[in-house]
Amino acid sequence: MSRRVHVAGVGMIPFAKPGRSDAYDVMGAAAVRAALADAGLAYGLVEQAYAGYVYGNSTCGQRALYRIGMTGIPVVNVNNNCATGSTALWLARQAVESGAVECALAFGFEQMRPGALKGTWDDRATPLDRFVEVMDEIEGAPGDAPVVMRFFGAAGTEYVERYGAAPRTFAKVAVKARTHAANNPYAVFRDPVTEREVLESPPLYGPVTRLQACPPTCGAAAAIVCSEEFARRHGLRTDVAIKAQSLVTDFPGTFETKSMIDVVGAGITREAARQVYEASGADPRDIAVVELHDCFTVNEVLSYEALGLCPEGGAEKFVHNGDNTYGGQSVVNPSGGLLSKGHPLGATGLAQCAELVWQLRGRAEARQVEGVTLALAHNLGLGGAGVVTLYEKVS
């Protein structure tokens, strides 16, 4: 990274179930206003904007931003499946880091419908066709389960067979998510659950039950990034910066290893994390707080290992020792994660950014992790794209 990029302001709105939120443009504008207010910055000083969303028409980003103002700046609309929010941030960070601009806005929003994720078009090949072909080759007959549910359920089955993990390991992840979310006013599901309730909730696919899957959710989040010179010139805070960031797409191994763990993005995550650790010199075991992509409990377990928080096959021990929560090695998803906070696709990566910035500032209230100097975000989209971002506290 050629020059330090600071996160001057973040904002998000409480997430909501489909049908209970404002329209996408109202949500997006609200998150941007919150980020501008947090930064203490006038919208007219923003030079570029990157708008992330998955379900929507072209130029939805402009419609949301026009509620803030019409300054003629470039607005780039971004869609990278569930990694959309972090991809928008990646683009904004690159623009500032390169010197193309001094200040950029990344924001994401999603107005979702109830039920499992599904494509918009049925008259053309989907980007996931090759992934499905590999899954069908591994799994056999497809059955009636939604495709994304099959992906992660099959990966969970493979993990259990490979390492002998018990079903309660995945259930513990769901329990932990709800425990953390109880302290997050932005989360949708804040009531506690027990391991028994998780395991006895309706089965979905493989080891995954209903309480181990994230809900479709509506919401929005935003971040203002800028150079140090810009921040000092305008009196903005410089206490949080992006230390390293990587966006990785699939390698041939995703399809050639015949492993569902690879199909759902473990290899993408592993490589993105490697690049971030190499660029920053950070040791993952020294990162006190992590927001990772727990679309299903299975993916959280897989991501512990892919991010280097524990050795391959060590996730069960990591969970049972409490190394994923307060008092352990790394507090994972203090926000409650996607499982409890919700997963409005375009907003998720930027919601992770907001949570980690609050943690690094010491402003996460009851969720605060002590002694945070480094914070890691992991955002994954099948098809595929994985973004790993390391934030640092700047003295």
URSULVEN-V66596 format. One record per residue. N is the residue number from 1. RES is the residue in three letters. SS is DSSP state (H for helix, E for strand, L for the rest). OMEGA is omega in whole degrees, 0 to 359 (* if undefined). BURIAL is # if it has 24 or more other ideal C-beta (glycine too) atoms within 12 Angstrom, else .. Layout:
((N,RES,SS,OMEGA,BURIAL) (N,RES,SS,OMEGA,BURIAL))
This chain:
((1,MET,L,189,#) (2,SER,L,175,.) (3,ARG,L,185,.) (4,ARG,L,178,#) (5,VAL,E,182,#) (6,HIS,E,172,#) (7,VAL,E,187,#) (8,ALA,E,181,#) (9,GLY,E,176,#) (10,VAL,E,177,#) (11,GLY,E,173,#) (12,MET,E,178,#) (13,ILE,L,176,#) (14,PRO,L,179,#) (15,PHE,L,185,#) (16,ALA,E,175,#) (17,LYS,E,177,.) (18,PRO,L,181,.) (19,GLY,L,182,.) (20,ARG,L,182,.) (21,SER,L,168,#) (22,ASP,L,176,#) (23,ALA,L,186,.) (24,TYR,H,184,#) (25,ASP,H,177,#) (26,VAL,H,178,#) (27,MET,H,181,#) (28,GLY,H,180,#) (29,ALA,H,180,#) (30,ALA,H,179,#) (31,ALA,H,179,#) (32,VAL,H,178,#) (33,ARG,H,180,#) (34,ALA,H,180,#) (35,ALA,H,178,#) (36,LEU,H,179,#) (37,ALA,H,179,.) (38,ASP,H,179,#) (39,ALA,H,187,#) (40,GLY,L,188,.) (41,LEU,L,173,#) (42,ALA,L,182,.) (43,TYR,H,181,#) (44,GLY,H,179,.) (45,LEU,H,177,#) (46,VAL,L,187,#) (47,GLU,L,177,#) (48,GLN,E,177,#) (49,ALA,E,178,#) (50,TYR,E,185,#) (51,ALA,E,182,#) (52,GLY,E,173,#) (53,TYR,L,181,#) (54,VAL,L,182,#) (55,TYR,L,180,#) (56,GLY,L,178,#) (57,ASN,L,176,.) (58,SER,L,177,.) (59,THR,L,172,.) (60,CYS,H,179,#) (61,GLY,H,178,#) (62,GLN,H,181,#) (63,ARG,H,179,#) (64,ALA,H,183,#) (65,LEU,H,180,#) (66,TYR,L,173,.) (67,ARG,L,179,#) (68,ILE,L,182,#) (69,GLY,L,180,.) (70,MET,L,186,.) (71,THR,L,177,.) (72,GLY,L,183,.) (73,ILE,L,174,#) (74,PRO,E,174,.) (75,VAL,E,181,#) (76,VAL,E,178,#) (77,ASN,E,192,#) (78,VAL,E,174,#) (79,ASN,L,178,#) (80,ASN,L,184,#) (81,ASN,H,188,#) (82,CYS,H,176,#) (83,ALA,H,186,#) (84,THR,H,183,#) (85,GLY,H,179,#) (86,SER,H,176,#) (87,THR,H,175,#) (88,ALA,H,178,#) (89,LEU,H,178,#) (90,TRP,H,179,#) (91,LEU,H,179,#) (92,ALA,H,179,#) (93,ARG,H,179,#) (94,GLN,H,182,#) (95,ALA,H,180,#) (96,VAL,H,182,#) (97,GLU,H,183,#) (98,SER,L,184,.) (99,GLY,L,178,.) (100,ALA,L,175,.) (101,VAL,L,177,#) (102,GLU,L,183,#) (103,CYS,E,180,#) (104,ALA,E,180,#) (105,LEU,E,169,#) (106,ALA,E,176,#) (107,PHE,E,182,#) (108,GLY,E,181,#) (109,PHE,E,175,#) (110,GLU,E,172,#) (111,GLN,L,190,#) (112,MET,L,175,#) (113,ARG,L,178,.) (114,PRO,L,173,.) (115,GLY,L,183,.) (116,ALA,L,178,#) (117,LEU,L,176,#) (118,LYS,L,181,.) (119,GLY,L,181,.) (120,THR,L,187,.) (121,TRP,L,179,.) (122,ASP,L,182,.) (123,ASP,L,181,.) (124,ARG,L,179,.) (125,ALA,L,178,.) (126,THR,L,179,.) (127,PRO,L,183,.) (128,LEU,L,184,#) (129,ASP,H,182,.) (130,ARG,H,177,.) (131,PHE,H,180,#) (132,VAL,H,179,#) (133,GLU,H,179,.) (134,VAL,H,179,#) (135,MET,H,179,#) (136,ASP,H,178,.) (137,GLU,H,181,.) (138,ILE,H,190,#) (139,GLU,H,185,#) (140,GLY,L,184,.) (141,ALA,L,186,.) (142,PRO,L,182,.) (143,GLY,L,187,.) (144,ASP,L,185,.) (145,ALA,L,175,.) (146,PRO,L,188,#) (147,VAL,H,183,#) (148,VAL,H,178,#) (149,MET,H,178,#) (150,ARG,H,180,#) (151,PHE,H,188,#) (152,PHE,H,175,#) (153,GLY,H,178,#) (154,ALA,H,177,#) (155,ALA,H,177,#) (156,GLY,H,178,#) (157,THR,H,179,#) (158,GLU,H,180,#) (159,TYR,H,179,#) (160,VAL,H,181,#) (161,GLU,H,183,.) (162,ARG,H,188,.) (163,TYR,H,178,#) (164,GLY,L,180,.) (165,ALA,L,180,#) (166,ALA,L,178,.) (167,PRO,H,182,#) (168,ARG,H,176,#) (169,THR,H,178,#) (170,PHE,H,180,#) (171,ALA,H,179,#) (172,LYS,H,178,#) (173,VAL,H,179,#) (174,ALA,H,178,#) (175,VAL,H,179,#) (176,LYS,H,180,#) (177,ALA,H,180,#) (178,ARG,H,179,#) (179,THR,H,178,#) (180,HIS,H,184,#) (181,ALA,H,179,#) (182,ALA,L,181,.) (183,ASN,L,183,#) (184,ASN,L,181,#) (185,PRO,L,179,.) (186,TYR,L,187,#) (187,ALA,L,179,#) (188,VAL,L,184,#) (189,PHE,L,186,#) (190,ARG,L,179,#) (191,ASP,L,181,.) (192,PRO,L,173,.) (193,VAL,L,177,#) (194,THR,L,177,.) (195,GLU,H,181,#) (196,ARG,H,179,.) (197,GLU,H,179,.) (198,VAL,H,184,#) (199,LEU,H,182,#) (200,GLU,H,174,.) (201,SER,L,187,.) (202,PRO,L,178,.) (203,PRO,E,179,.) (204,LEU,E,179,#) (205,TYR,E,182,#) (206,GLY,L,181,#) (207,PRO,L,186,#) (208,VAL,E,173,#) (209,THR,E,186,#) (210,ARG,H,181,#) (211,LEU,H,176,#) (212,GLN,H,180,#) (213,ALA,E,180,#) (214,CYS,L,180,#) (215,PRO,L,169,#) (216,PRO,E,190,#) (217,THR,E,175,#) (218,CYS,E,179,#) (219,GLY,E,181,#) (220,ALA,E,177,#) (221,ALA,E,185,#) (222,ALA,E,177,#) (223,ALA,E,174,#) (224,ILE,E,177,#) (225,VAL,E,183,#) (226,CYS,E,175,#) (227,SER,E,178,#) (228,GLU,H,180,#) (229,GLU,H,179,.) (230,PHE,H,181,#) (231,ALA,H,182,#) (232,ARG,H,180,.) (233,ARG,H,184,.) (234,HIS,L,176,#) (235,GLY,L,180,.) (236,LEU,L,180,#) (237,ARG,L,181,#) (238,THR,L,187,#) (239,ASP,L,177,#) (240,VAL,E,179,#) (241,ALA,E,173,#) (242,ILE,E,184,#) (243,LYS,E,178,#) (244,ALA,E,181,#) (245,GLN,E,180,#) (246,SER,E,172,#) (247,LEU,E,185,#) (248,VAL,E,173,#) (249,THR,L,190,#) (250,ASP,L,170,#) (251,PHE,L,179,.) (252,PRO,L,182,.) (253,GLY,H,177,.) (254,THR,H,183,#) (255,PHE,H,188,#) (256,GLU,H,183,.) (257,THR,L,183,.) (258,LYS,L,178,.) (259,SER,L,178,#) (260,MET,H,177,#) (261,ILE,H,176,#) (262,ASP,H,180,#) (263,VAL,H,183,#) (264,VAL,L,167,#) (265,GLY,L,179,#) (266,ALA,H,179,#) (267,GLY,H,176,#) (268,ILE,H,181,#) (269,THR,H,182,#) (270,ARG,H,181,#) (271,GLU,H,178,#) (272,ALA,H,178,#) (273,ALA,H,179,#) (274,ARG,H,180,.) (275,GLN,H,180,#) (276,VAL,H,180,#) (277,TYR,H,179,#) (278,GLU,H,181,.) (279,ALA,H,187,.) (280,SER,H,187,#) (281,GLY,L,183,.) (282,ALA,L,173,#) (283,ASP,L,183,.) (284,PRO,H,181,#) (285,ARG,H,179,.) (286,ASP,H,181,.) (287,ILE,L,190,#) (288,ALA,L,184,#) (289,VAL,E,184,#) (290,VAL,E,168,#) (291,GLU,E,182,#) (292,LEU,L,191,#) (293,HIS,L,182,#) (294,ASP,L,177,#) (295,CYS,L,171,#) (296,PHE,E,177,#) (297,THR,H,179,#) (298,VAL,H,184,#) (299,ASN,H,176,#) (300,GLU,H,180,#) (301,VAL,H,178,#) (302,LEU,H,185,#) (303,SER,H,174,#) (304,TYR,H,184,#) (305,GLU,H,182,#) (306,ALA,H,178,#) (307,LEU,L,178,#) (308,GLY,L,177,#) (309,LEU,L,176,#) (310,CYS,L,181,#) (311,PRO,L,174,.) (312,GLU,L,182,.) (313,GLY,L,183,.) (314,GLY,L,185,#) (315,ALA,H,181,#) (316,GLU,H,177,#) (317,LYS,H,179,#) (318,PHE,H,180,#) (319,VAL,H,186,#) (320,HIS,H,176,#) (321,ASN,L,181,.) (322,GLY,L,180,.) (323,ASP,L,180,#) (324,ASN,L,184,#) (325,THR,L,184,#) (326,TYR,L,183,#) (327,GLY,L,180,.) (328,GLY,L,184,#) (329,GLN,L,181,#) (330,SER,L,175,#) (331,VAL,E,184,#) (332,VAL,E,180,#) (333,ASN,L,175,#) (334,PRO,L,178,#) (335,SER,L,190,#) (336,GLY,L,177,#) (337,GLY,H,180,#) (338,LEU,H,182,#) (339,LEU,H,184,#) (340,SER,H,179,#) (341,LYS,H,184,#) (342,GLY,L,187,#) (343,HIS,E,169,#) (344,PRO,L,200,#) (345,LEU,L,183,#) (346,GLY,L,184,#) (347,ALA,L,192,#) (348,THR,H,182,#) (349,GLY,H,179,#) (350,LEU,H,171,#) (351,ALA,H,174,#) (352,GLN,H,178,#) (353,CYS,H,181,#) (354,ALA,H,181,#) (355,GLU,H,184,#) (356,LEU,H,174,#) (357,VAL,H,177,#) (358,TRP,H,179,#) (359,GLN,H,182,#) (360,LEU,H,176,#) (361,ARG,H,185,#) (362,GLY,L,184,.) (363,ARG,L,183,.) (364,ALA,L,175,#) (365,GLU,H,186,.) (366,ALA,H,179,.) (367,ARG,H,190,#) (368,GLN,L,174,#) (369,VAL,L,184,#) (370,GLU,L,171,.) (371,GLY,L,183,.) (372,VAL,L,172,#) (373,THR,L,176,#) (374,LEU,E,180,#) (375,ALA,E,187,#) (376,LEU,E,174,#) (377,ALA,E,180,#) (378,HIS,E,184,#) (379,ASN,E,190,#) (380,LEU,E,173,#) (381,GLY,E,178,#) (382,LEU,L,176,#) (383,GLY,L,6,#) (384,GLY,L,177,#) (385,ALA,E,176,#) (386,GLY,E,179,#) (387,VAL,E,174,#) (388,VAL,E,183,#) (389,THR,E,176,#) (390,LEU,E,178,#) (391,TYR,E,179,#) (392,GLU,E,172,#) (393,LYS,E,183,#) (394,VAL,L,182,.) (395,SER,L,*,.))
